[in-house]
Amino acid sequence: MSTAWIQSADCSSEDIAECTPEEAVSIFSQHDWQSERRKEEELRKGGQDHCPAGMGFLGGDGSILHVVPRDDETCMVHYHFNIRTKILGLFSVSNQATHTIDFAQTSEVLKLTADHYQFDSDKVIRVLNALPKDGL
């Protein structure tokens, strides 16, 4: 179980209680993303604060899979995760890294939620890099 949220075009967010990967995908699939895109365009034209609407999936290890859907069944994905490195080969340090993919197939990205919730960052990045990209 993990938590998720929906980020609206007006920069507000709605927290979703703990959910399974399947529940999170269902919530994502049922959300009215077209309405969010129209709202973003209206806010942009009105000179108001706005952002691309999307859904974030928070893993228990602090990693975040953030999916921003587009009109054409593709999405932009930001994957934020921790990497452990050693300084001078002795001191273990944790740093945050971000991996972004643009124009990935939304249906394929949503399949990653189970791996993300199991804290398998290496697999998530491997799969993201192998996804077919549209629009490029």
C-alpha positions in Angstrom: 0.0 0.0 0.0 1.1 3.5 -0.8 -0.3 7.0 -1.1 -1.1 9.0 -4.1 -2.4 12.4 -5.1 -4.0 14.2 -8.0 -2.4 17.5 -8.9 -5.0 19.8 -10.6 -4.3 22.5 -13.2 -4.8 25.2 -10.6 -1.8 23.8 -8.6 -4.1 22.4 -5.9 -3.8 18.7 -5.0 -6.1 16.1 -3.7 -4.6 13.5 -1.4 -5.7 9.9 -1.9 -5.6 7.6 1.1 -3.4 4.6 1.0 -4.1 2.5 -2.0 -2.8 -0.6 -3.9 -1.2 -0.1 -7.3 -4.5 -1.4 -8.9 -6.6 1.1 -7.0 -4.2 3.9 -8.0 -4.4 3.0 -11.6 -8.2 2.8 -11.4 -8.3 6.3 -9.9 -6.0 7.6 -12.6 -8.1 6.1 -15.3 -11.4 7.4 -14.0 -10.1 11.0 -13.5 -11.3 13.6 -16.1 -8.0 14.7 -17.5 -9.5 16.5 -20.5 -11.3 18.8 -18.1 -8.0 19.5 -16.3 -6.4 20.4 -19.6 -9.2 22.8 -20.5 -8.9 24.3 -17.0 -5.1 24.8 -17.5 -5.7 26.5 -20.8 -8.3 28.9 -19.2 -5.9 29.7 -16.4 -3.0 30.3 -18.8 -5.1 32.6 -20.9 -6.2 34.5 -17.8 -2.7 35.0 -16.6 -3.3 32.9 -13.5 -1.0 30.4 -11.8 -1.4 27.0 -13.4 0.5 23.7 -13.9 0.1 20.5 -15.9 -2.3 18.2 -14.1 -1.1 14.8 -13.2 -1.1 12.1 -10.6 1.7 11.3 -8.2 2.4 7.9 -6.7 4.5 8.0 -3.5 6.5 4.9 -2.6 7.3 4.1 1.0 11.0 4.6 0.3 10.3 8.3 -0.7 10.4 7.7 -4.5 7.7 9.4 -6.6 6.3 8.3 -9.9 4.5 11.4 -11.4 2.5 10.9 -14.5 1.2 13.9 -16.5 -1.3 12.7 -19.2 -1.6 14.3 -22.6 -4.5 14.3 -25.1 -3.1 11.5 -27.3 -2.7 8.6 -24.8 0.9 9.6 -24.1 2.2 11.1 -20.9 5.2 12.8 -19.5 6.7 10.9 -16.6 9.0 12.2 -13.8 10.5 9.5 -11.6 12.2 10.8 -8.4 14.2 8.3 -6.5 17.1 8.0 -4.0 20.5 6.7 -5.0 23.1 5.6 -2.5 26.7 6.5 -3.2 29.9 6.4 -1.2 32.3 9.2 -0.6 35.9 8.1 -0.6 34.6 4.6 -0.7 33.7 4.8 3.0 30.8 7.1 3.8 27.4 6.2 2.4 25.4 9.1 1.2 21.8 9.3 -0.2 21.1 11.6 -3.1 17.9 12.2 -5.0 17.8 11.8 -8.7 15.1 12.5 -11.3 14.5 10.6 -14.5 12.1 12.2 -17.0 10.6 10.6 -20.1 8.4 12.6 -22.4 5.7 11.2 -24.7 5.6 7.7 -23.2 2.5 5.5 -23.7 0.3 6.1 -20.7 -0.9 2.5 -20.5 2.6 1.2 -20.3 3.7 3.7 -17.7 0.7 2.7 -15.4 1.9 -0.9 -15.5 5.0 0.4 -13.5 3.0 1.3 -10.4 3.5 -2.2 -8.9 7.3 -2.1 -9.4 7.3 1.5 -8.0 5.4 0.4 -4.9 7.8 -2.5 -4.4 10.7 0.1 -4.4 12.4 -1.4 -7.5 13.9 1.9 -8.9 16.3 0.0 -11.2 13.5 -1.9 -12.9 11.3 1.3 -13.2 14.1 3.2 -14.9 15.0 0.2 -17.1 11.3 -0.1 -18.2 10.9 3.6 -18.7 14.0 3.7 -21.0 12.6 0.8 -23.0 9.1 2.2 -23.6 8.2 3.2 -27.1 8.1 6.9 -27.4 5.5 8.7 -29.6 5.7 12.3 -30.9 9.5 12.6 -31.1 
